[in-house]
Amino acid sequence: MLSVEALDKIRETMNLLIKDDRMEWQGSLKETYRKYLHPDNLDYSTDLWKPTWTNEVLDVFQLDTTVNL
């Protein structure tokens, strides 16, 4: 299960991406998540993960601590 903190981060990220026109609201939180953030829809290229390797990202949702792994 995702922690409450992780859920807050995911939701706020979605809000910011929608506000910046990088995502389009799909009528519900569930459908918006499924279209853009569901693991089956992510691009797992090197470019996606590079900011985490170079410490440009503070944490990566539930991967922030071993408790949430």
N, C-alpha and C positions, 0 to 999 in steps of 0.2 A: 504494500500500500504506500501511496505517496504521503508524505507528511503534510500537515496543514500549511507549513511554510512553503513547501514546494508548490502546492496548489495555488497559493497566493502569487507566487512568482510566475507561474504559467499563465494565470489569468491576467496579471498586470502586463506581461509580455504581449499577450494577445491584444489587449486594449491598446497598447502603444503601437503595435504593428497595424492594427486597423486604423487608428488615428493617422498614421503616416502613409496610409494607402498601400501598404505592403501585403495586407490581407484584406479580404472582403468578408463582411459578416454574412454568415450563411443561414440566418434565421434563428439559430440556437447556438449555445456554447458548445454543445456536443457535436453538432454538424461542422462548426467552424474548426474545432479541434481535429475532427476526423479528416477534413480536407487538407489541412496544412501541417499539423503536428503529429499525426498518428505515425508511429514508427514505420509502417509500410509505405508512407508517402515521403519520408525524408530522403534527401540526397546525402549519402554517406561518403561523399568525396572528401579528399584531404582538405579542401578549402573550408568545409564545414567545421572541422575540428581544429584547424590551425590556431584560432584565437585561444583555445583552451591550452594548447601546448606552450604558447608564448605568454601565458598569464595575463591575457587581455580581458579574460572573463573571470569575474569573482568566484562564481561557482556554477555548476551545471545542474540546476534543479535537484532532483533526488540524489544525484551523485556527489553532493556536497560533503556528506559524512558517511561513515561506514554503517551508521544506524539505519539509514534509508536505502541501503543497497539490496 
